[in-house]
Amino acid sequence: MGMFASADSAATRFAQVTIEAPSGGRYPISRLTQEQNTLSRAALWYPRRENFVPLANSIRATQWATQGTTEPVRHYNSNGKLLRTGPESKELLSHFGIRPADEPTDFVVIIDFYSMSYEVGARKLQANLIDSFRFEQAE
């Protein structure tokens, strides 16, 4: 055990990717492509803005579509049991192909980086927002 011993590692980190439309609407991406999952995992090893650039550029190069329905926000306990379904819902996006290179993008890619922590006394797992990166255009 060293001075910097911690449970924080790439295994306790995750990123939520959201597309912000010109209208201001926000659409969480429900599933990344396999390549994008690899880029996300690589960036989470050393989660700095510049390490998320390849992921943001890949998101921009992908065509996205809404699934046509909204999904309610669900809350789970530490055992993974559903506690309740919240009153709010989100419209999710799924990928459906590669965007033509000459097709402009007018959306913002937002990547929120979280770290999970476990409160032993409360027996509660929680996600803590560490940083949020906005990519207005390809970098």
N, C-alpha and C positions, 0 to 999 in steps of 0.2 A: 504494500500500500504506500502510495506516495502522497505528496502534498496535493496533487491534482487528481486524486482518485475520484471517480464519478461514474454514475450509471449512464452518462450521456455518450452516445456512440451513433454511428450511422443506423444501427438497428432501432434506435429510439427517436429517429427523426423522420419527418415526412413532409412532402410538399403538396399543396393544393393549387391546381392551375385553374385560372378563371379567365374567360375572355370578356372584355368590356366593349360593348357595341358603341357606335357613335351616339346612339340615343341615350347612353348612360346605363342601359340594362346590363346586368352581370350574369354570366352563364358559366357555372362550374363545368369542367370537363369530367365526365363520368369514367371514361376509360382512355388511357393513353395508348399509343401504338407500342409494340414491343421495343422498338428503337428508342422511343421517348421515355419509356420506363428505365431503360439502361442509362440514358442521359441524366435522368432525375436521380437515380441511385449514385451515379458518379459525382454529381454536384453535391449531394448530401454528405459525402466524405469530408469535404471542405467547403461549407456552404457560404460562399461569397458571391456577390452579384455576378462577377465575370464568369464564374463557373456555371451559372444558370443560363448564360447567353446561348450556348448551343441548343438547349432545350427550348428556349423562347423562339429561336429561329426555326426550329423544327415545327413548333406549334403553328407558326406563321405559314409554313410551307404545306400545311395540311388543310384539307377542306373539312369543315365541321357542319353538323346539322343538329337541330333539336330533335328530340325523340317524339315530340308532339304531345307529351304529357308532363305533368309535374310530379316530383317525388317529394313526399313529406320528409321533414328532418326528423330523424329518429335518435333517441337517447338510450344508451345501453349501460348496464352495470359492469363491474370489474370481471364478471364471469361471462360476459357477452350476451346476457339475457336482456331482451328489450324491456326497458322500463316504461317508456311512453313515446308517443308520437307527438311532436310539437305542432303548434298551430300553423307554422310557416311551411312553405313548400318552395322547391327550387326547380327550375326548368334546366335539365341537363343536356350537355352536348356529347355527341359521339362522332368519331372520325369516319369519313366515308371515301377517302381517296387523297391523292396528291393534288395540290393546287397548281394550276398551270403557272409557269415561271413568270409570264407576262401579266398575270392577273394581280392587280394591286390589292393590298389589304388595308382596311380602314379601322381595324380593331386594335385594342391594347391588350397585351398579354400580361396578366398579373400572376406572379408566383409567390405564394405565401409559404414561408418556411416555419415549421413547427417542431418542437421538441416535446416528447412525452415525459411525464414524471408521475411517480406513484406516491401517494400520501399513505403511509403505512397505517397511521392511527385512524384515518377516515376510510381506509380500504378503497381508495378512489384513484383511478387513473385519469389524468387530465392532459390535454394538449395545450401547450403554451406557445402563442405566436411569438417567434423570435425576430423575424424580419419580413418585410414585404417588398418585392421588387416589381417595378412597372417598366414594361418594355413598350414604348410608344411606336417604335419602328425596328426593323431588322438591324442588328449591329454586326 
